[in-house]
Amino acid sequence: MTPAALERSKTWLAQGDLRPTRQRLALASLLVGDGENRHVTAEGLHDAVMATGDRVSLATVYNTLRAFCDAGLMQEVTVDGSRSYFDTRMDDHPHFHFEDSGHLTDAPGGDLEIRGLPEVPEGYEIAKLDVVIRLRKTR
C-alpha cells in the first residue's frame, strides 16, 4: 500500500467514524486507495485482498463491507436475490449489469427519466430508488 493510498484510506474511514484497523485499512486501500470508484462483490474483494498477501477471512470482508455501508461510505446494489455489489460512489446513479460476465458498472444517467412512481402505502415514504439495467449480448 502506497503512502497516498494509506492516507486516502484513513481519511475515508474517518469520514464514517470508523477506527482504522488492519483489516479495514487493507480493504479500504483496495476500494478507495487510488481515488477511483469501485463496484465489488465480497468474494471479489476477498480474492483481491488475498492477492496482496494480507490475510482476511471472507466473513470479515462481509462484515466490513456491511460496516462501511452502515457508516455511509458505500452503498449496496442488489442485482438479484442472490448477488450484491458494493459501490463506493454514493450519489444516486443508475447501473449496467452485464449478465454474461456478472460485471456491474455505472450507467450514464443523463437520458434517464422517471416520470412517475406508484403511490406508496400510508405511513411510508420512498427511501431510495435503484435502477439496474440488465444487459445481455445480442444473438
N, C-alpha and C positions, 0 to 999 in steps of 0.2 A: 504494500500500500504506500503510495507516494505521500509526502507531507501535505500536498494540496488536497488529495483525496481524504486523508485523515482529518484535516481541518474542516473540509466541507461536510464530512460525515458527522463530526462533533457538533457543528452548527445546526445541522438538520435535526439531530436528536434533541438538542437543546430547545428547538422550536416546539417540540412535542413534550417538553419537560420530562424526557427520558434519560436515565443515567446511562453514560457511555460504557457499558460492559464490553468485554472482549467479543462476545458473540454478536451483540448489537452493532459494534463497530465493523466487524467483519462483513456482516450483511449489508449495513448501510453503505459501506465503501463500494460494494458491487451495485447497489441501487442508485446512488447519487454521487459517487466519488468523482465521476468525470463531468458532472453537471448536466448530463443528458437525462431525459425521462425514460422510464422503463416500464414494460408490461411483462411480468414474470409469473410463473406458477411456482408454488412452493417446491415442487420437485426440481424444476429447472434451476431455481436459486440454490437449492441444496447441492445439485451437481456442480454449479459454478463455484460455490464456496469450497467444496471438497477439492476441486481442481487447483485452488490456490494453496492447498496444504493445510488450511485451517480445518479443525475437526468440530463440526456442529451437527447434532443429530437432526433428522428430518422433523421430529416432534418439536425441537427447539425452533426450527425455521418456521413451522406453522404458528407456534405461539408468539414468536417475534413479529411475524407479519401481522398477526391479529393485534398485537400491542401497537404497532406502527399505525394501523387503521384506527384503532381506538384513540390514539393520540392526535389524529387528524393529519398525519403525514402522508398517508396513502389512502387509496380507495379500492375496494374490492369490486371487480366486474365479473358477474356471473354470466357465463355464456350458455350453459345448460345446467341441469340439476347436478351434474357430477364434475363440472370443471369451473374453477375460479381462477381469475388472473388478478394480480395486484398491480395497480397503476400509481406511479409517483406523480403524475400530473393531476392536480386537484381541481382544476376548473371543470365546469360542465362541458363535455365534448362527446361526440359520437365515436364509435369504434367499428373497424372492419375485423371480422373473424374469418380467416381463411380455413375452410373446413378440411381441405386436403392436408394441410400442414399443421393445423392447430394453432397457427400464429395469430396474435392479436396486435393490431396497430391503431393509431389514431386515424380517424377519417376526417376529411375536410368538412367543416360544419357550415360553410358559407351558403350553400344551397339548401340546407335542411330547414324545412318549415314544419312546425307543428301548429296546426290551426285550431285544434280543439282537443279537449280531453273529456272523458266521461265524468259525470258528476260523481263525486266521492260520497260515501255514506256519511250520514250525520255524525258529527263528533270526530271526524278525521280530516286530515289535510295531506296533500301530496308532499312527501318528504324529498323525493328525488325521482327523476325520470331517466332511465338508462336507454340509450339507443345503441344496439349492437346489430350491425348489418352483416349477415352471414353470406359469405361468397363461396361459390364452387366454380371450378373450371368448366367452361363451355365444352360441349362434345363435338 
